[in-house]
Amino acid sequence: MPNTKKKLIVLSSPSGGGKSTVARYLLRTFPQLQFSISATTRPKRPRETHGKEYYFMDIPEFFRKLQNNEMIESEEIFGQYYGTLKTEIDKAINQGKTLVFDVDVKGALSLKEAYPKESVLIFLTPADKSALAERLRRRHTETEEQVQARLKRAEMEISKSTEFDHVILNDVLVDTFEEVKAIVEKYL
């Protein structure tokens, strides 16, 4: 049982693994949590809003922030760039807020390295590759070629799950919600 509160609740999974769904659940369940908004160069999807799901920016702006050491971590994923702004994390910690992150595996591990005492990492693993493929296809946001690239990357991401504090099989969503809720309650 942890003996310190954590200010950074970091969810990660392969693309389509459920991290965004679980993050939304946590935010509804624990009103004291706040979503950490990442920066990205990828185009907005329908129903996304700048400053809510992501800080959408062009590549030159993103790289200016990188060069100025304004990001804790960044990653190129399928030709788009993602990163976590230091100012967002430091501001929340200084205000005593607890942030929920929905990031890729490398981003999660970078957060743990930068904020080891404040972070708890939770990895959501899919039941199997076919379940993950089905989730990706159901989103209707990627081509089949993109789905295959995400599935290939998922193998690397799953191999890194041993570096996380908690690993949860995300097979039955209601069970996943309960397991993550119990973990988060320990750290609040």
Buried (B, 14 or more C-beta within 10 A) or exposed (E): EEEEEBBBBBBBBBBBBBBBBBBEBBBEEBEEBBBBBBBBBBEEEEEEEEEEBBBBBEEEEBBEBBEEEBBBBBBEBEEEBBBBBBEBBEEBBEEEBBBBBBBBBBBBBBBBEBBEEBBBBBBBBBEEEEBBBEBBEEEEEBEEEBBEBBBEBBEEBBEBBEEBBBBBEBEEEEEBBEBBBEBBEEBE
